[in-house]
Amino acid sequence: MRPSLVVVAMLIWCCAPAMAQQEGAALYASHCAQCHDAGSAQSRVPGRSAMQGMSFDHVLGTLTSGSMAAMAKERSDEERRAIAAFVTGKTAAGDAAIDAQGRCAQQVSAFPEPLDGPRWNGWGVDAGNSRFQPADMAGLTAEEVPRLRLKWAYAFPGASVSFAPPTIVGGLLFIGGTDRKVHALDARSGCTLWTLPTDAAVRAAISFAPLPGTDQFAIFFGDLRANAYAVNALTGTLIWKTKVEEHPAARITGAPTLHSGVLYVPVSSLEEAAGSQASYECCTFRGSVVALEAVTGKPVWQAYTIPEVPHPTSKNTRGTQLFGPSGAAVWSAPTIDPKRNAVYVATSNSYSNPPAATADAILAFELATGKLLWKQQATPKDAFIVACYGADRTNCPDEHGPDHDFGQSPILVTLRDGRRVLAIAQKSGVVHALDPDDGGKILWQTRVGKGGALGGSEWGSAADQDRIYVANSDVRFLHDGTRRLDSTQGGGLFGLDLASGKIAMEVSPVACGDRLQCSPALSAAVSLIPGVVFSGGVSGFLRAYATADGKLLWEFDTARDYTAVNGVPAHGGAIDGPGPVIAGGMLYTNSGYGQWSGVAGNVLLAFEVGKE
């Protein structure tokens, strides 16, 4: 090679990262900053600080084939790589070595524990999504809770959020991650049995069941490209994969629920973010529930939450055609009611005008056909997209709503006197109780929070036969042009009498003190065993309270470094999204949520009762 070419090659080698950074910075400023920077502090997208904690491969995968693919479809492969390099400050890294670490010494050919033994299956532990674990399944008593000690930590490489809850069945643990893989672990030790690559990240809980008509046991889940999967639970072999919605912004964030050989899959989207671009024809997505044959993955029916197909409405100030009605995504797991042959879902806000009468609502569909049986709307005229909090509000609907959608599953409970209640808390800060046996008639409504775009009750409540336990977020940000959390606003935990709606137990917000990146907000789902309610906070603390009087029984600060069983650098942070899972004397919790300015993290933590 001639000296001049050597010099050129050396310059290219030395300067390529810097050039990529410069190109990535320009592309980010032009196409990404509107949603991801300080002007949209309360939007549903991560800020720059959160993305710096992600891996290059994760961000590139998100832009190429993941939840941001629809927004990055006009960017070339090199441009996507430049953006990923800029926002993470990293380059590509293979993960073959990571996969080899933490493997179990022996692979299993059968379940190490009985399938009818202690288990937590799916999002809500039962078909009613109660998030209440009975004593025999919990294997953990109120008296033992103060002796919980950390047993092991498992880390997701390159992640800034730990957002997929585990499922525990037969001594195995199944969990998805931002690394676009599903992992099967030994539930007692945390060693890895198998991993399965997926098309996109998996944030939904996983459901386990025998595969009807076969001798196989399968796990069912969805990813952030709206694919539903069935996978052999022991081997990790793909059985089938079905794309349930073709809209480019569609995703699956709630756990698919299995009943009588049919898988009911909720469909949500990120069009709230994509629709914020002034050049985007906002909006055409409609939420839905898709029923699939569990054996084959073939569709049985698809029921849209908005019956009307979006049509052209008006043009924005830049001449872009707008569409509506749209929205009413289903973020959470469906709830099954065999008595009424119904499946219940909770919907999000509308994205555009005209606002839908089925947005911010509880809907009941017929199990066999998907026919809409009844609807009960909580907040009318709530048309909203991320642009409503951004600098460019071109596509924000006129007279936009407060973004008070439902992020959690309805809970179906039978009271001690035999009456049934369908209860759910909302981002408005209001808890609702409906009558499932009388067309969703409102029984009572009780306010426990102020509400807001990230306020009120977010991801999930829990209920026994007497009360529903509701965590309050009401997270707030400082109004100084940054994405910093207000450490003085939000929080609180409530136990409401299911018969009357009266507040029977209350825990006051726990102040942050001088802890950085902290909020007293309780956004994560809560979980319940007899006598104890568990709640994780944006502060990073997981706490356990006595249901009788709200007395603090135990707390653990998860925002710290760990030595992970799989050898991946591990750090806990804010707790948001999924709640604790309790089964067989162990408690599992996710830690790390780099969105909304919370502390980033990438771990799943497992606790057991220590000796006196």
Secondary structure as a PSIPRED ss2 file (coil, helix, strand):
# PSIPRED VFORMAT (PSIPRED V4.0)

   1 M C   1.000  0.000  0.000
   2 R C   1.000  0.000  0.000
   3 P H   0.000  1.000  0.000
   4 S H   0.000  1.000  0.000
   5 L H   0.000  1.000  0.000
   6 V H   0.000  1.000  0.000
   7 V H   0.000  1.000  0.000
   8 V H   0.000  1.000  0.000
   9 A H   0.000  1.000  0.000
  10 M H   0.000  1.000  0.000
  11 L H   0.000  1.000  0.000
  12 I H   0.000  1.000  0.000
  13 W H   0.000  1.000  0.000
  14 C H   0.000  1.000  0.000
  15 C H   0.000  1.000  0.000
  16 A H   0.000  1.000  0.000
  17 P H   0.000  1.000  0.000
  18 A H   0.000  1.000  0.000
  19 M H   0.000  1.000  0.000
  20 A H   0.000  1.000  0.000
  21 Q H   0.000  1.000  0.000
  22 Q H   0.000  1.000  0.000
  23 E H   0.000  1.000  0.000
  24 G H   0.000  1.000  0.000
  25 A H   0.000  1.000  0.000
  26 A H   0.000  1.000  0.000
  27 L H   0.000  1.000  0.000
  28 Y H   0.000  1.000  0.000
  29 A H   0.000  1.000  0.000
  30 S H   0.000  1.000  0.000
  31 H H   0.000  1.000  0.000
  32 C C   1.000  0.000  0.000
  33 A H   0.000  1.000  0.000
  34 Q H   0.000  1.000  0.000
  35 C H   0.000  1.000  0.000
  36 H H   0.000  1.000  0.000
  37 D C   1.000  0.000  0.000
  38 A H   0.000  1.000  0.000
  39 G H   0.000  1.000  0.000
  40 S H   0.000  1.000  0.000
  41 A C   1.000  0.000  0.000
  42 Q C   1.000  0.000  0.000
  43 S C   1.000  0.000  0.000
  44 R C   1.000  0.000  0.000
  45 V C   1.000  0.000  0.000
  46 P C   1.000  0.000  0.000
  47 G C   1.000  0.000  0.000
  48 R H   0.000  1.000  0.000
  49 S H   0.000  1.000  0.000
  50 A H   0.000  1.000  0.000
  51 M H   0.000  1.000  0.000
  52 Q H   0.000  1.000  0.000
  53 G C   1.000  0.000  0.000
  54 M C   1.000  0.000  0.000
  55 S C   1.000  0.000  0.000
  56 F H   0.000  1.000  0.000
  57 D H   0.000  1.000  0.000
  58 H H   0.000  1.000  0.000
  59 V H   0.000  1.000  0.000
  60 L H   0.000  1.000  0.000
  61 G H   0.000  1.000  0.000
  62 T H   0.000  1.000  0.000
  63 L H   0.000  1.000  0.000
  64 T H   0.000  1.000  0.000
  65 S C   1.000  0.000  0.000
  66 G C   1.000  0.000  0.000
  67 S C   1.000  0.000  0.000
  68 M C   1.000  0.000  0.000
  69 A C   1.000  0.000  0.000
  70 A C   1.000  0.000  0.000
  71 M C   1.000  0.000  0.000
  72 A C   1.000  0.000  0.000
  73 K C   1.000  0.000  0.000
  74 E C   1.000  0.000  0.000
  75 R C   1.000  0.000  0.000
  76 S C   1.000  0.000  0.000
  77 D H   0.000  1.000  0.000
  78 E H   0.000  1.000  0.000
  79 E H   0.000  1.000  0.000
  80 R H   0.000  1.000  0.000
  81 R H   0.000  1.000  0.000
  82 A H   0.000  1.000  0.000
  83 I H   0.000  1.000  0.000
  84 A H   0.000  1.000  0.000
  85 A H   0.000  1.000  0.000
  86 F H   0.000  1.000  0.000
  87 V H   0.000  1.000  0.000
  88 T H   0.000  1.000  0.000
  89 G C   1.000  0.000  0.000
  90 K C   1.000  0.000  0.000
  91 T C   1.000  0.000  0.000
  92 A C   1.000  0.000  0.000
  93 A C   1.000  0.000  0.000
  94 G C   1.000  0.000  0.000
  95 D C   1.000  0.000  0.000
  96 A H   0.000  1.000  0.000
  97 A H   0.000  1.000  0.000
  98 I H   0.000  1.000  0.000
  99 D H   0.000  1.000  0.000
 100 A H   0.000  1.000  0.000
 101 Q C   1.000  0.000  0.000
 102 G C   1.000  0.000  0.000
 103 R E   0.000  0.000  1.000
 104 C C   1.000  0.000  0.000
 105 A C   1.000  0.000  0.000
 106 Q C   1.000  0.000  0.000
 107 Q C   1.000  0.000  0.000
 108 V C   1.000  0.000  0.000
 109 S C   1.000  0.000  0.000
 110 A C   1.000  0.000  0.000
 111 F C   1.000  0.000  0.000
 112 P C   1.000  0.000  0.000
 113 E C   1.000  0.000  0.000
 114 P C   1.000  0.000  0.000
 115 L C   1.000  0.000  0.000
 116 D C   1.000  0.000  0.000
 117 G C   1.000  0.000  0.000
 118 P C   1.000  0.000  0.000
 119 R C   1.000  0.000  0.000
 120 W E   0.000  0.000  1.000
 121 N C   1.000  0.000  0.000
 122 G C   1.000  0.000  0.000
 123 W C   1.000  0.000  0.000
 124 G C   1.000  0.000  0.000
 125 V C   1.000  0.000  0.000
 126 D C   1.000  0.000  0.000
 127 A C   1.000  0.000  0.000
 128 G C   1.000  0.000  0.000
 129 N C   1.000  0.000  0.000
 130 S C   1.000  0.000  0.000
 131 R C   1.000  0.000  0.000
 132 F E   0.000  0.000  1.000
 133 Q C   1.000  0.000  0.000
 134 P C   1.000  0.000  0.000
 135 A H   0.000  1.000  0.000
 136 D H   0.000  1.000  0.000
 137 M H   0.000  1.000  0.000
 138 A H   0.000  1.000  0.000
 139 G C   1.000  0.000  0.000
 140 L C   1.000  0.000  0.000
 141 T C   1.000  0.000  0.000
 142 A C   1.000  0.000  0.000
 143 E C   1.000  0.000  0.000
 144 E C   1.000  0.000  0.000
 145 V H   0.000  1.000  0.000
 146 P H   0.000  1.000  0.000
 147 R H   0.000  1.000  0.000
 148 L E   0.000  0.000  1.000
 149 R E   0.000  0.000  1.000
 150 L E   0.000  0.000  1.000
 151 K E   0.000  0.000  1.000
 152 W E   0.000  0.000  1.000
 153 A E   0.000  0.000  1.000
 154 Y E   0.000  0.000  1.000
 155 A E   0.000  0.000  1.000
 156 F C   1.000  0.000  0.000
 157 P C   1.000  0.000  0.000
 158 G C   1.000  0.000  0.000
 159 A C   1.000  0.000  0.000
 160 S C   1.000  0.000  0.000
 161 V E   0.000  0.000  1.000
 162 S C   1.000  0.000  0.000
 163 F C   1.000  0.000  0.000
 164 A C   1.000  0.000  0.000
 165 P C   1.000  0.000  0.000
 166 P C   1.000  0.000  0.000
 167 T E   0.000  0.000  1.000
 168 I E   0.000  0.000  1.000
 169 V E   0.000  0.000  1.000
 170 G C   1.000  0.000  0.000
 171 G C   1.000  0.000  0.000
 172 L E   0.000  0.000  1.000
 173 L E   0.000  0.000  1.000
 174 F E   0.000  0.000  1.000
 175 I E   0.000  0.000  1.000
 176 G E   0.000  0.000  1.000
 177 G C   1.000  0.000  0.000
 178 T C   1.000  0.000  0.000
 179 D C   1.000  0.000  0.000
 180 R C   1.000  0.000  0.000
 181 K E   0.000  0.000  1.000
 182 V E   0.000  0.000  1.000
 183 H E   0.000  0.000  1.000
 184 A E   0.000  0.000  1.000
 185 L E   0.000  0.000  1.000
 186 D E   0.000  0.000  1.000
 187 A C   1.000  0.000  0.000
 188 R C   1.000  0.000  0.000
 189 S C   1.000  0.000  0.000
 190 G C   1.000  0.000  0.000
 191 C C   1.000  0.000  0.000
 192 T E   0.000  0.000  1.000
 193 L E   0.000  0.000  1.000
 194 W E   0.000  0.000  1.000
 195 T E   0.000  0.000  1.000
 196 L E   0.000  0.000  1.000
 197 P E   0.000  0.000  1.000
 198 T C   1.000  0.000  0.000
 199 D C   1.000  0.000  0.000
 200 A C   1.000  0.000  0.000
 201 A C   1.000  0.000  0.000
 202 V C   1.000  0.000  0.000
 203 R C   1.000  0.000  0.000
 204 A C   1.000  0.000  0.000
 205 A C   1.000  0.000  0.000
 206 I C   1.000  0.000  0.000
 207 S E   0.000  0.000  1.000
 208 F E   0.000  0.000  1.000
 209 A E   0.000  0.000  1.000
 210 P E   0.000  0.000  1.000
 211 L C   1.000  0.000  0.000
 212 P C   1.000  0.000  0.000
 213 G C   1.000  0.000  0.000
 214 T C   1.000  0.000  0.000
 215 D C   1.000  0.000  0.000
 216 Q C   1.000  0.000  0.000
 217 F E   0.000  0.000  1.000
 218 A E   0.000  0.000  1.000
 219 I E   0.000  0.000  1.000
 220 F E   0.000  0.000  1.000
 221 F E   0.000  0.000  1.000
 222 G E   0.000  0.000  1.000
 223 D C   1.000  0.000  0.000
 224 L C   1.000  0.000  0.000
 225 R C   1.000  0.000  0.000
 226 A C   1.000  0.000  0.000
 227 N E   0.000  0.000  1.000
 228 A E   0.000  0.000  1.000
 229 Y E   0.000  0.000  1.000
 230 A E   0.000  0.000  1.000
 231 V E   0.000  0.000  1.000
 232 N E   0.000  0.000  1.000
 233 A C   1.000  0.000  0.000
 234 L C   1.000  0.000  0.000
 235 T C   1.000  0.000  0.000
 236 G C   1.000  0.000  0.000
 237 T C   1.000  0.000  0.000
 238 L E   0.000  0.000  1.000
 239 I E   0.000  0.000  1.000
 240 W E   0.000  0.000  1.000
 241 K E   0.000  0.000  1.000
 242 T E   0.000  0.000  1.000
 243 K E   0.000  0.000  1.000
 244 V C   1.000  0.000  0.000
 245 E C   1.000  0.000  0.000
 246 E C   1.000  0.000  0.000
 247 H C   1.000  0.000  0.000
 248 P C   1.000  0.000  0.000
 249 A C   1.000  0.000  0.000
 250 A E   0.000  0.000  1.000
 251 R E   0.000  0.000  1.000
 252 I C   1.000  0.000  0.000
 253 T C   1.000  0.000  0.000
 254 G C   1.000  0.000  0.000
 255 A C   1.000  0.000  0.000
 256 P C   1.000  0.000  0.000
 257 T E   0.000  0.000  1.000
 258 L E   0.000  0.000  1.000
 259 H E   0.000  0.000  1.000
 260 S C   1.000  0.000  0.000
 261 G C   1.000  0.000  0.000
 262 V E   0.000  0.000  1.000
 263 L E   0.000  0.000  1.000
 264 Y E   0.000  0.000  1.000
 265 V E   0.000  0.000  1.000
 266 P E   0.000  0.000  1.000
 267 V E   0.000  0.000  1.000
 268 S E   0.000  0.000  1.000
 269 S E   0.000  0.000  1.000
 270 L C   1.000  0.000  0.000
 271 E H   0.000  1.000  0.000
 272 E H   0.000  1.000  0.000
 273 A H   0.000  1.000  0.000
 274 A H   0.000  1.000  0.000
 275 G C   1.000  0.000  0.000
 276 S C   1.000  0.000  0.000
 277 Q C   1.000  0.000  0.000
 278 A C   1.000  0.000  0.000
 279 S C   1.000  0.000  0.000
 280 Y C   1.000  0.000  0.000
 281 E C   1.000  0.000  0.000
 282 C C   1.000  0.000  0.000
 283 C C   1.000  0.000  0.000
 284 T C   1.000  0.000  0.000
 285 F C   1.000  0.000  0.000
 286 R E   0.000  0.000  1.000
 287 G C   1.000  0.000  0.000
 288 S E   0.000  0.000  1.000
 289 V E   0.000  0.000  1.000
 290 V E   0.000  0.000  1.000
 291 A E   0.000  0.000  1.000
 292 L E   0.000  0.000  1.000
 293 E E   0.000  0.000  1.000
 294 A C   1.000  0.000  0.000
 295 V C   1.000  0.000  0.000
 296 T C   1.000  0.000  0.000
 297 G C   1.000  0.000  0.000
 298 K C   1.000  0.000  0.000
 299 P E   0.000  0.000  1.000
 300 V E   0.000  0.000  1.000
 301 W E   0.000  0.000  1.000
 302 Q E   0.000  0.000  1.000
 303 A E   0.000  0.000  1.000
 304 Y E   0.000  0.000  1.000
 305 T C   1.000  0.000  0.000
 306 I C   1.000  0.000  0.000
 307 P C   1.000  0.000  0.000
 308 E C   1.000  0.000  0.000
 309 V C   1.000  0.000  0.000
 310 P C   1.000  0.000  0.000
 311 H E   0.000  0.000  1.000
 312 P E   0.000  0.000  1.000
 313 T E   0.000  0.000  1.000
 314 S E   0.000  0.000  1.000
 315 K E   0.000  0.000  1.000
 316 N C   1.000  0.000  0.000
 317 T C   1.000  0.000  0.000
 318 R C   1.000  0.000  0.000
 319 G C   1.000  0.000  0.000
 320 T C   1.000  0.000  0.000
 321 Q E   0.000  0.000  1.000
 322 L E   0.000  0.000  1.000
 323 F E   0.000  0.000  1.000
 324 G E   0.000  0.000  1.000
 325 P C   1.000  0.000  0.000
 326 S E   0.000  0.000  1.000
 327 G E   0.000  0.000  1.000
 328 A C   1.000  0.000  0.000
 329 A C   1.000  0.000  0.000
 330 V C   1.000  0.000  0.000
 331 W C   1.000  0.000  0.000
 332 S C   1.000  0.000  0.000
 333 A C   1.000  0.000  0.000
 334 P C   1.000  0.000  0.000
 335 T E   0.000  0.000  1.000
 336 I E   0.000  0.000  1.000
 337 D E   0.000  0.000  1.000
 338 P C   1.000  0.000  0.000
 339 K C   1.000  0.000  0.000
 340 R C   1.000  0.000  0.000
 341 N C   1.000  0.000  0.000
 342 A E   0.000  0.000  1.000
 343 V E   0.000  0.000  1.000
 344 Y E   0.000  0.000  1.000
 345 V E   0.000  0.000  1.000
 346 A E   0.000  0.000  1.000
 347 T C   1.000  0.000  0.000
 348 S C   1.000  0.000  0.000
 349 N C   1.000  0.000  0.000
 350 S E   0.000  0.000  1.000
 351 Y E   0.000  0.000  1.000
 352 S E   0.000  0.000  1.000
 353 N C   1.000  0.000  0.000
 354 P C   1.000  0.000  0.000
 355 P C   1.000  0.000  0.000
 356 A C   1.000  0.000  0.000
 357 A C   1.000  0.000  0.000
 358 T C   1.000  0.000  0.000
 359 A C   1.000  0.000  0.000
 360 D C   1.000  0.000  0.000
 361 A E   0.000  0.000  1.000
 362 I E   0.000  0.000  1.000
 363 L E   0.000  0.000  1.000
 364 A E   0.000  0.000  1.000
 365 F E   0.000  0.000  1.000
 366 E E   0.000  0.000  1.000
 367 L C   1.000  0.000  0.000
 368 A C   1.000  0.000  0.000
 369 T C   1.000  0.000  0.000
 370 G C   1.000  0.000  0.000
 371 K C   1.000  0.000  0.000
 372 L E   0.000  0.000  1.000
 373 L E   0.000  0.000  1.000
 374 W E   0.000  0.000  1.000
 375 K E   0.000  0.000  1.000
 376 Q E   0.000  0.000  1.000
 377 Q E   0.000  0.000  1.000
 378 A C   1.000  0.000  0.000
 379 T C   1.000  0.000  0.000
 380 P C   1.000  0.000  0.000
 381 K C   1.000  0.000  0.000
 382 D C   1.000  0.000  0.000
 383 A E   0.000  0.000  1.000
 384 F C   1.000  0.000  0.000
 385 I C   1.000  0.000  0.000
 386 V H   0.000  1.000  0.000
 387 A H   0.000  1.000  0.000
 388 C H   0.000  1.000  0.000
 389 Y H   0.000  1.000  0.000
 390 G C   1.000  0.000  0.000
 391 A C   1.000  0.000  0.000
 392 D C   1.000  0.000  0.000
 393 R C   1.000  0.000  0.000
 394 T C   1.000  0.000  0.000
 395 N C   1.000  0.000  0.000
 396 C C   1.000  0.000  0.000
 397 P C   1.000  0.000  0.000
 398 D C   1.000  0.000  0.000
 399 E C   1.000  0.000  0.000
 400 H C   1.000  0.000  0.000
 401 G C   1.000  0.000  0.000
 402 P C   1.000  0.000  0.000
 403 D C   1.000  0.000  0.000
 404 H C   1.000  0.000  0.000
 405 D C   1.000  0.000  0.000
 406 F C   1.000  0.000  0.000
 407 G C   1.000  0.000  0.000
 408 Q C   1.000  0.000  0.000
 409 S C   1.000  0.000  0.000
 410 P C   1.000  0.000  0.000
 411 I E   0.000  0.000  1.000
 412 L E   0.000  0.000  1.000
 413 V E   0.000  0.000  1.000
 414 T E   0.000  0.000  1.000
 415 L C   1.000  0.000  0.000
 416 R C   1.000  0.000  0.000
 417 D C   1.000  0.000  0.000
 418 G C   1.000  0.000  0.000
 419 R C   1.000  0.000  0.000
 420 R E   0.000  0.000  1.000
 421 V E   0.000  0.000  1.000
 422 L E   0.000  0.000  1.000
 423 A E   0.000  0.000  1.000
 424 I E   0.000  0.000  1.000
 425 A E   0.000  0.000  1.000
 426 Q C   1.000  0.000  0.000
 427 K C   1.000  0.000  0.000
 428 S C   1.000  0.000  0.000
 429 G C   1.000  0.000  0.000
 430 V E   0.000  0.000  1.000
 431 V E   0.000  0.000  1.000
 432 H E   0.000  0.000  1.000
 433 A E   0.000  0.000  1.000
 434 L E   0.000  0.000  1.000
 435 D E   0.000  0.000  1.000
 436 P C   1.000  0.000  0.000
 437 D C   1.000  0.000  0.000
 438 D C   1.000  0.000  0.000
 439 G C   1.000  0.000  0.000
 440 G C   1.000  0.000  0.000
 441 K E   0.000  0.000  1.000
 442 I E   0.000  0.000  1.000
 443 L E   0.000  0.000  1.000
 444 W E   0.000  0.000  1.000
 445 Q E   0.000  0.000  1.000
 446 T E   0.000  0.000  1.000
 447 R E   0.000  0.000  1.000
 448 V C   1.000  0.000  0.000
 449 G C   1.000  0.000  0.000
 450 K C   1.000  0.000  0.000
 451 G C   1.000  0.000  0.000
 452 G C   1.000  0.000  0.000
 453 A C   1.000  0.000  0.000
 454 L C   1.000  0.000  0.000
 455 G C   1.000  0.000  0.000
 456 G C   1.000  0.000  0.000
 457 S C   1.000  0.000  0.000
 458 E C   1.000  0.000  0.000
 459 W C   1.000  0.000  0.000
 460 G C   1.000  0.000  0.000
 461 S C   1.000  0.000  0.000
 462 A E   0.000  0.000  1.000
 463 A E   0.000  0.000  1.000
 464 D C   1.000  0.000  0.000
 465 Q C   1.000  0.000  0.000
 466 D C   1.000  0.000  0.000
 467 R E   0.000  0.000  1.000
 468 I E   0.000  0.000  1.000
 469 Y E   0.000  0.000  1.000
 470 V E   0.000  0.000  1.000
 471 A E   0.000  0.000  1.000
 472 N C   1.000  0.000  0.000
 473 S C   1.000  0.000  0.000
 474 D C   1.000  0.000  0.000
 475 V C   1.000  0.000  0.000
 476 R C   1.000  0.000  0.000
 477 F E   0.000  0.000  1.000
 478 L C   1.000  0.000  0.000
 479 H C   1.000  0.000  0.000
 480 D C   1.000  0.000  0.000
 481 G C   1.000  0.000  0.000
 482 T C   1.000  0.000  0.000
 483 R C   1.000  0.000  0.000
 484 R C   1.000  0.000  0.000
 485 L E   0.000  0.000  1.000
 486 D C   1.000  0.000  0.000
 487 S C   1.000  0.000  0.000
 488 T C   1.000  0.000  0.000
 489 Q C   1.000  0.000  0.000
 490 G C   1.000  0.000  0.000
 491 G C   1.000  0.000  0.000
 492 G C   1.000  0.000  0.000
 493 L E   0.000  0.000  1.000
 494 F E   0.000  0.000  1.000
 495 G E   0.000  0.000  1.000
 496 L E   0.000  0.000  1.000
 497 D E   0.000  0.000  1.000
 498 L C   1.000  0.000  0.000
 499 A C   1.000  0.000  0.000
 500 S C   1.000  0.000  0.000
 501 G C   1.000  0.000  0.000
 502 K C   1.000  0.000  0.000
 503 I E   0.000  0.000  1.000
 504 A E   0.000  0.000  1.000
 505 M E   0.000  0.000  1.000
 506 E E   0.000  0.000  1.000
 507 V E   0.000  0.000  1.000
 508 S C   1.000  0.000  0.000
 509 P C   1.000  0.000  0.000
 510 V C   1.000  0.000  0.000
 511 A C   1.000  0.000  0.000
 512 C C   1.000  0.000  0.000
 513 G C   1.000  0.000  0.000
 514 D C   1.000  0.000  0.000
 515 R C   1.000  0.000  0.000
 516 L C   1.000  0.000  0.000
 517 Q C   1.000  0.000  0.000
 518 C C   1.000  0.000  0.000
 519 S C   1.000  0.000  0.000
 520 P C   1.000  0.000  0.000
 521 A C   1.000  0.000  0.000
 522 L C   1.000  0.000  0.000
 523 S C   1.000  0.000  0.000
 524 A C   1.000  0.000  0.000
 525 A C   1.000  0.000  0.000
 526 V C   1.000  0.000  0.000
 527 S E   0.000  0.000  1.000
 528 L E   0.000  0.000  1.000
 529 I E   0.000  0.000  1.000
 530 P C   1.000  0.000  0.000
 531 G C   1.000  0.000  0.000
 532 V E   0.000  0.000  1.000
 533 V E   0.000  0.000  1.000
 534 F E   0.000  0.000  1.000
 535 S E   0.000  0.000  1.000
 536 G E   0.000  0.000  1.000
 537 G C   1.000  0.000  0.000
 538 V C   1.000  0.000  0.000
 539 S C   1.000  0.000  0.000
 540 G C   1.000  0.000  0.000
 541 F E   0.000  0.000  1.000
 542 L E   0.000  0.000  1.000
 543 R E   0.000  0.000  1.000
 544 A E   0.000  0.000  1.000
 545 Y E   0.000  0.000  1.000
 546 A E   0.000  0.000  1.000
 547 T C   1.000  0.000  0.000
 548 A C   1.000  0.000  0.000
 549 D C   1.000  0.000  0.000
 550 G C   1.000  0.000  0.000
 551 K C   1.000  0.000  0.000
 552 L E   0.000  0.000  1.000
 553 L E   0.000  0.000  1.000
 554 W E   0.000  0.000  1.000
 555 E E   0.000  0.000  1.000
 556 F E   0.000  0.000  1.000
 557 D E   0.000  0.000  1.000
 558 T C   1.000  0.000  0.000
 559 A C   1.000  0.000  0.000
 560 R C   1.000  0.000  0.000
 561 D E   0.000  0.000  1.000
 562 Y E   0.000  0.000  1.000
 563 T E   0.000  0.000  1.000
 564 A C   1.000  0.000  0.000
 565 V C   1.000  0.000  0.000
 566 N C   1.000  0.000  0.000
 567 G C   1.000  0.000  0.000
 568 V C   1.000  0.000  0.000
 569 P E   0.000  0.000  1.000
 570 A E   0.000  0.000  1.000
 571 H E   0.000  0.000  1.000
 572 G C   1.000  0.000  0.000
 573 G C   1.000  0.000  0.000
 574 A C   1.000  0.000  0.000
 575 I C   1.000  0.000  0.000
 576 D C   1.000  0.000  0.000
 577 G C   1.000  0.000  0.000
 578 P C   1.000  0.000  0.000
 579 G C   1.000  0.000  0.000
 580 P C   1.000  0.000  0.000
 581 V E   0.000  0.000  1.000
 582 I E   0.000  0.000  1.000
 583 A E   0.000  0.000  1.000
 584 G C   1.000  0.000  0.000
 585 G C   1.000  0.000  0.000
 586 M E   0.000  0.000  1.000
 587 L E   0.000  0.000  1.000
 588 Y E   0.000  0.000  1.000
 589 T E   0.000  0.000  1.000
 590 N E   0.000  0.000  1.000
 591 S E   0.000  0.000  1.000
 592 G C   1.000  0.000  0.000
 593 Y E   0.000  0.000  1.000
 594 G C   1.000  0.000  0.000
 595 Q H   0.000  1.000  0.000
 596 W H   0.000  1.000  0.000
 597 S H   0.000  1.000  0.000
 598 G C   1.000  0.000  0.000
 599 V C   1.000  0.000  0.000
 600 A C   1.000  0.000  0.000
 601 G C   1.000  0.000  0.000
 602 N C   1.000  0.000  0.000
 603 V E   0.000  0.000  1.000
 604 L E   0.000  0.000  1.000
 605 L E   0.000  0.000  1.000
 606 A E   0.000  0.000  1.000
 607 F E   0.000  0.000  1.000
 608 E E   0.000  0.000  1.000
 609 V E   0.000  0.000  1.000
 610 G C   1.000  0.000  0.000
 611 K C   1.000  0.000  0.000
 612 E C   1.000  0.000  0.000
